[in-house]
């Protein structure tokens, strides 16, 4: 178990230890009943006092995440987080804890594929809304005309024809670029990872929104970054707070989802986008603009991307095609320029020598045809219907103490509950009803707020959405009436 201690951080060392172990537990990196290092062992390993570790362990035990057995040691107790299956077999794997790892957390993966029938936890699109049959036909056609595609490596930078197609696609979104400045990735998640591998090391400051996309938190925490957060309002990242923070800490990277922000759905206006660029320019830092679904707007097109406003090469733009076109293809692109691009290309070579050629070739005919625009138009209509349905159910059935942001596009609705409700605990009850959602705790890099949850309306059909959201509303009513699922947030 790797715990990164940042001695110059504003967060106390006791709290850093608490949060790090909690992240390991929530990420399923520490199994039920696994023995933790003794207080003396951990204090020696981290170079901190015994009292510091004792306080962290006491808080974890107080909040129900670990248990101490006199004469035996301290053990993980995850029953408060989720129901666990009975252990199978008699083999003990406790010895594996002695094998050092460098994974501080990996929370998002456990909400991506789940066994529950009503899946509201991951921002995926209903396969029935995607052009599966057309892409199947294109793959058969391509293989019949060019069977050698399976015996060839693609370019590390990405297939040139696909890069050209993406240039034309981005131009329709008012984002000019060139094939030479595009890197094809295995989804936007790999783009985030490549940037982190290339530019972020232990102690480097990364500024993120709070809340934000959990997959990005996992990556930057894995690099040992010092993550500082800026709260989000209805217009996205609070620039007034960002300016003061950047003057004080000089970040290496600002990570933002300015269009249909994940998880809140906020859309950043052009003025604020320009302000962030000015801050990046004055502090000589990079801006990662993550754009998973700006095409999914319900009323009018969102503002132009930050990348289209960037004249000095500060923005690294990420666009994923998995959600809106073909999740199985795992295709995304990264657009930037100058030496930043060259270094990211080298990182891509070190990682995988290029994304699969077959899937790149398969989507080119669709992207370059009118079918793509027709598909996006139909997708917007279908998802707006589902979003409106969820909002209507919430209006009718949610307790008055619950509020939510009304999205103008994207795939999610963000709910805020009374501050004393812990949605990690609420999730346990939802799973008993075969329903999942994303608890807010997964979306906060540092100071966790446990009284939020994200509902994704894009994957389930209307009947499933009705059942799932209504059930969650009923669980919330019970929680408020009986004052249960109370939060046990850390206080240090």
N, C-alpha and C positions, 0 to 999 in steps of 0.2 A: 504494500500500500504506500503510494507516494504522496507526501504532503508537502506542498510548496509553501514555505514561510517567507513572507515579504515583510522585512523588519521596518521598512520605511513607510509602510502603508498606513492609512488612517484607521483601518480596522485592527482591533487588538489581536495579539497572537492567539489568545484563548479562543476568540471567536473564529479566527482563521482555521484552527484545528477542528473546532465544532463543525463549521460549514463544510470543510473538506471531507470529514468522515461521513457527514450527512449526505453529501453529493455521491460518495461511493455507495452508500446504502441505497439511495434512490435510483442509482444507475445499475443496480443489481451486480455491482462489482464485488460486493461483500455478501456472502450467503448467510441465510438464517443459521444461527447457532455457531457461526465461525468465531474463533477466539481472537480478540484484538491483542496487540502487544501490551505488556504490562506498562503501568505508568512510568516506572523507572526506565524500561527499554525505550519507550517512545520519547521521553524527555532527552535521553542520551542521543537517540537517532536525530532528533530535530535541533539539538543544542539549545534547549529551553529549560526553564526550571520545572521541578516536580510539581510545584503549586499550579503552574500554568496548565499542565496536562490534567491534573486532578480536577480543576475547575471545568475544563472542557468535557471530561468524562462524566462529571456530576451533572452537567446540563443535559448531556445526551441521555443519561439514565432518567433524569427528571422528566424529560419529554417523551420517554418510552421507546427510545431507539436502541438502547443497549441495556444489558443487565449484568450486575456484578454478583458473583457467587464466592463467598468467603472461602479462601483456601484453594480455589480453582482458577479464578481469573475473571475477565470481562468478555462478554459475548454479545454478538449482534442479535437484536430482537426486532425483527421487521414486521411483526404481526400488526403493529399500529399503522404500517404503511399499506399492506395488502395481505390478503389471505394467502397462505403458503400451502403447497401440496405436502403431503406426508413424505418423509424421506424414503427413498427407495434404495435397498441394498444396505450394506453395513460398512462399506469402505469409508475411511476418514480421509478428507482432503485438507485437513487443517495445515499440513506441512506446506501447502502451496502458498500460504500467506508469507512464507519466508522468501519467495521469489519476488524480487522488487519489480514493480511496474511503474509506468509514468502516466497513468490515466487518472486524472483528477475527477472526471465525471464523464458519463455518456448517457445522459438522461433521455434524449430525444428518441433514441432507437427503440426504447421499450414502449413508446406510444405509436410507432409507425405501423407495425403489423400486430394486430391483437386478435384474440380468439372470440371476443364478444360479437354478438350479432349486429348490434347497432353501433356503428363505428363513427363517433363524432370527434375523435381525438387527433386525426391527422388530415392535413389539407391535401387530400387526394381528390381526383375527379372521378365520378361514376364512370366505369368503363363503357357503359351504354351510351355515353355522350361523346365518346372519342371515335375517330375514324379507323377503327381496327380493321374492318374488311378491306378498305382501300389500301392501307399499308401492307396488309397480307398479300394482296395482288401485286403490289409494287415489288415486294421482296421476291416473289416467284418470278416475275418478269425480269428483274435484274439478274437473278441467278441463272436464268435460262440464256440471257444475252451475254452475261459475263461470269461464267462459273469460276474463273480464277480469283474472283474477289475474296473467296474464302482462304486462298493460299497466299494472300498478299498482306504485308504490313501497310497500314496507312501512314501518312505523314505525321510526324510528332505534333506539328502545329494543328493538324486537322485536314481533312480532305479539302482540296482547293475549291472544288465545285460547291461544296457545302458552305465554305467561308464566303464565297461570292454570293450565294443565295441568301446568307444571313446579312450581308451588306445591304442587299436590296430590301430585305425584310425590315431591317432597322431604319432604313431611309424612310419607309412608310410611317415609321414612328418618330420622324423628324430627328433621327440620330445619325448624323453622317460619320462614316468610318471607312476603312479599306480592308481588303482581305489580309493584307500584311499585318494589320493591327488586331486581328482576331485569333484567339486560341480556342480550339474546340476542347471541351472538358466532358468528363463523365458526370454530367449534372452540375448544377451550380454549387452543390456541396463540395465537390472536388475543387472548384474555383476558390472557395473560401480557404480550403485546406492548403492549396498551393501558395496562396498569398501569405498565410500564416507561416508555413514552412520556410518561405523565402525571406520574409521581412520581420518576423516576430520571434524574439528570444526571451529567456527568463528576465522578468523585470521591465521589459518594454511596456509602455503605456498604450492601451487600446481603449478608446472611448466607445461605448455602446449605449443604445437606448434602453430604458427600463420601463416596461418590459421589452423583450426582443425575441428574435427567432432562436429557439433553444439549440439547434444544430450549430449555430455560429458560436454560441457560448461554449459548447463542448470543445470545439476546435481551439479557440483562443486560450481557454483554461489549460488545454493539453500542452500548449507551448510555454506555459509558465508566465503568461502575460499578467501585468497588473491592470485589471479591468476597472475602469471608472465609468460611472453611469450617469446619464442625463434623463430625467423623466420626460414622458411623452404627453402632450395635450392633444386637442382636436386637430392641430396643424402639424403634428409630428414632433420631432426632437426640439426641445426648448433651447433656442439659440442664445437667449439671454444668459442662461446658465452655462452653455457650452463655451462662450467667449471667455468668461472668467476662469473656467477650469483649464482651458488650453493655455492661457497666459501663465498659469501656475505650474502645470505639469508637462507641457510640451509633448503631446502624444505622438506616437509613431503612426497610428491609424485611427480614423474615425469610421466606424461601421454603421450604416444606416439603411433602413428599408423605407424610402420616402413615399412610395406609391402603394396604396392599400397595405399599409404597415402590418406586419405580422408580429404580434397577434391582434392589435387593436383595430386595424382597418383605416387608420387615419391617413389623410393625403396631405403632403407637405406643399404649401403654395410656392410659387416661383420665387417670391422675395426671400423666403427662408432658405431655399436651395442656394440662391446666390450668396446669402450671408455665410452659409457653411463653406462655400468655395473660397470666400474671402478669408475666413479663419484658417482654412487649410493652406492657403497661399502665404499668409503672414507667419504661420508656424512651421512651414515646410513639411507638412505631413500628407499622408495619403488618405483618400476617401474611398471606401468600398461602397458602391451603390448596388445593393442587391435588389433586383427587379424580377420577382417570380411571376407576377401576373398582372402587369399594368394593362394588358389587353382586355381583362375582364372588368370593364366598367359598365355601370348600370344606367347612367344618365348621360354624361358627356365625358369626352376624353380627359384624362388627367393632365397636369402640366408636363411640359417637356422635361426629359430626364436631366439630371445633374451633369451627366457626361456630355450632353449636347451643349451645355453652357460652359464647359471647361476648355479654357484656351491654353493652359499651362501644364497639362499632363498630370494633374493631381488625382483624377478620378479613375478608379478601376471599376468597370461596369460588368455586372454579372447578369446574364439572362438564361433562365432554364426553360427548356422546351418540354421537360418531362410531364409537368402538370397539365399543360394545355393540349398536348399532342400525343405523346407516346411514352408513358412511364417506363415501359420495358426497354426502350432504346437508350435511356439514360444519357441524353444529349443536352449539353448546355454550351454557352460560349462566354468567354472573357474578353473584353475589349479594353485595351489601353495602348500606350505608345512609349517610344523612347527606350532607355535602358531598363525601365521597369518591365516592359514587355519582354525584352531579351532574357532577363533573369527569371521571369515566370516561365518562359519557354524552356529554359534549362531545367527548372524544377519539374516541369511536366515530363521531360525526358528521363529524369531520375526516377520518377514515380512509376510510369507505366509504358514509356516509349510510344505513347499515342493511344487514343481511344479506338474501340473496335470499328473497323472500316465498314462492315456490313450494315450496321445500324445507321451510320452516317449517310451512306449511299441511299438507304431505304427511304429517308424522309425528304430528300431533295426534290423529287417530282411534286410532292404535296406542297411544300413550302413555296415553290415557285409558281404554283397554279392558283387560279381563282378559288379553288376549293378551300384553300387555307382561310381566305377572308370570309367565305360563306360559313365555314366551320366555326370561326370565332364569333360571328354574328349570332348563330344558333346557340352557341355555348353561353354567350352573355344572356340571352333570353331565358334559357333553361335555368341558369344559376340565379338569375334575379327572381324567378318564380319561387325557387327553393328558399332564397334568402327572405323574401317577403312572407313566406309561410312561417318560417322560424320566428320572425319578428312579431307576426300576428299571434302565434301561440304564446310567446313571452308576454305580450300585452294582455292577453286574456287570463293567463294562469300563473305568471310569476308573482311572488310576493312583492308588495310595494317597497320593501326595503332593498330590492334588487334593481340595479340599473344596468344599462348596456349602451354601447356605442352603435349608432345606426350606420352601417358601412355603405359606401357609394360604389363599391366594387370589391373584388377579391373573393375570398373563400370562407371567411370566418366572422363570427360575432363574439365580442369580448364582453364578459359579464363581470360586474363588481358587486360583491355580496357584503353583508355586514362584516365589520373588521374582525369580529371574534370567530367567524366561521373559517375553518381550515378545509380547503377543497381537496387536499390529499386524503383526508378522512372521508369526505363526502364521496369521493371516487370509489371507495370500498363498497359503499352501499349501492352505488350505480352499477358496479360490476355484478352485484348479486342479481340485478335486473337485466343482465346481458347488455349493458350500455357503457361506453367509455367516453370521456372527454379529456382535454388537456388541462391539468391543474396549473394554476398561475405560478406556482413555485418553480416550475421548469423553465419559466421565461425570464427569470431575474438572475443576473450574473453574480450579484453580491448581496445587497440587502434584500432579502426575500419577502415578498408580499403574498401571503397564502390565501387571501380572500377574493381571488379572481379565478375565472375559468374561461377557456376558449372552446366554443362550439364550432366545428367545421360542418357547413351545410352542403358541401359539394359532392360528398361520396354516397350518401344514402338517398333512396327515393323518397317521395313525399309521404308515403304511408309510414316508413321507418322514421322519418324526421318527426312526424306528428307523435308517434309513440314515444320516441326517445326524449324529445324536448319536453313533452307533457310530463313524463315520469320524473325528469330532473326537476321540473317546477314543483312537483308534489314532494320530492325529497327535500327541496329547499323550504317549503312550507313547514314540513315536520321539523326540520332543523331549527327554524326560527321559533316555532311554537314551543318546542321542548328545550331550546337552548342547548343543542348537542352539536357535535363536531367542532368543539371549541378549539381555537388556535393555541398552539404551544410555541409561539415564536420566541427566538432566543433574545435574552436581555443581558448585556454584559456591562 
